[in-house]
Amino acid sequence: MGLEIKEIVVGPLEVNCYIVYDTENREAIVVDPGDEPDRILDLITSSNLKVRHIICTHTHFDHVGTIPELKEKTAAQIVIHEKEAEIYEAARDMAAFWGYDVDPLPPPDIFVSEGDEIKTGNLVFRIIHTPGHSPGGICLYGSGIAITGDTLFAGSVGRTDLPGGDINLLKESFKRLMSLPENTAVLPGHGPRSTIGREKRENFFINEV
């Protein structure tokens, strides 16, 4: 199976935007396009990709900021968890509160929930609902990788003091991720990559659950 992953660190909050595609037919998903649309679009164009879905692991403003430009240029479908709709609608106001500017966001095209699948080319990713950092937080799992957004970082986890955060839900989400195969690559929303096995050994949060 021809899986390729391009990673771009975007914006002042250094969000990891992932472009994941099938090398056979060049169909792609873009995950968490938070900022710097020109860089993301240049990579899509230079790699000759057809973006089918724009997927948000959650919808805090730093993960959704370039959706308007990507939607306009690619006509890809916007995918969020059904419990994330309210935060998505408030993303512009949240950005303004923190001193950032986000254009009006187009409405989502697809609401997903636990167990749904996103297919691009021959690649299939299962939706794992992982609330805690945000009510509709999701991880994408398939082809030996887990794109974990702000639920799981290398050595750490997402904060729970923002609206909709819940430490108890985060603990349950963390435990679910730790049940994945240890050789699963972890692609977080910020910071370096890891593996489930490494996080089971080294993540401080393992002692909290």
C-alpha positions, 0 to 999 in steps of 0.5 A, spaced: 500 500 500 502 506 497 502 511 503 506 517 503 505 523 509 508 530 508 508 534 514 508 542 515 509 545 521 504 552 520 503 558 524 505 561 531 503 555 535 506 551 530 501 546 529 503 539 525 499 539 518 499 533 515 498 531 508 497 524 507 496 520 500 495 514 496 501 514 492 498 510 486 492 515 485 495 521 488 488 522 492 489 525 499 487 528 506 489 534 509 489 534 517 489 540 521 490 546 516 491 551 521 495 556 518 500 558 512 495 556 506 500 558 501 505 553 503 500 547 504 497 549 497 504 549 494 505 542 497 499 539 494 500 542 487 507 540 487 506 533 489 500 533 484 495 531 489 487 531 489 485 532 496 478 529 497 477 531 505 480 536 510 479 533 516 480 536 523 482 532 529 478 538 533 476 545 531 480 550 535 482 556 531 490 554 530 487 547 527 482 550 522 485 557 520 486 555 512 480 551 511 477 557 507 482 557 502 483 550 502 476 549 501 476 554 495 482 551 491 480 544 492 473 543 493 475 537 498 469 535 504 470 538 511 470 533 516 469 534 523 466 530 529 459 531 530 460 534 537 465 539 535 460 543 531 459 549 536 467 550 537 467 550 530 462 555 529 466 559 535 473 558 532 473 566 529 471 569 536 476 564 540 482 566 535 480 574 536 480 573 543 487 570 543 489 576 538 489 572 531 485 573 525 481 567 522 476 568 516 469 566 516 469 558 516 465 554 511 460 549 514 462 542 515 460 537 509 461 531 513 460 529 521 463 523 523 463 519 530 466 513 533 468 507 528 466 511 522 471 510 516 475 515 512 477 513 505 482 516 500 484 512 494 486 505 497 487 508 504 482 507 510 482 511 516 478 509 522 475 515 527 477 514 534 473 519 538 478 521 543 474 527 547 478 530 553 482 536 550 475 538 546 469 534 546 469 532 539 476 530 538 478 525 534 484 521 532 485 517 525 488 510 525 490 506 519 496 503 515 500 503 522 499 510 524 495 514 529 494 522 527 492 524 534 491 531 534 492 535 541 489 528 545 496 525 545 503 528 544 510 525 545 511 525 552 505 529 554 497 530 553 493 536 551 490 541 556 483 540 559 482 548 561 479 550 555 472 550 554 469 543 553 475 540 556 475 534 561 480 531 564 476 524 566 475 524 559 482 525 557 484 519 561 479 514 558 481 517 551 489 516 553 487 509 555 484 507 549 490 510 545 495 506 549 491 499 547 493 500 540 499 496 537 506 498 540 509 499 533 503 504 531 506 511 529 504 517 533 503 523 529 501 529 534 498 536 533 504 539 536 511 537 537 515 530 534 512 524 532 513 518 537 510 511 537 505 508 542 510 503 545 514 509 547 508 513 550 507 507 554 514 507 557 515 514 557 509 519 557 508 522 564 500 521 563 501 513 564 501 514 571 495 518 571 490 513 569 
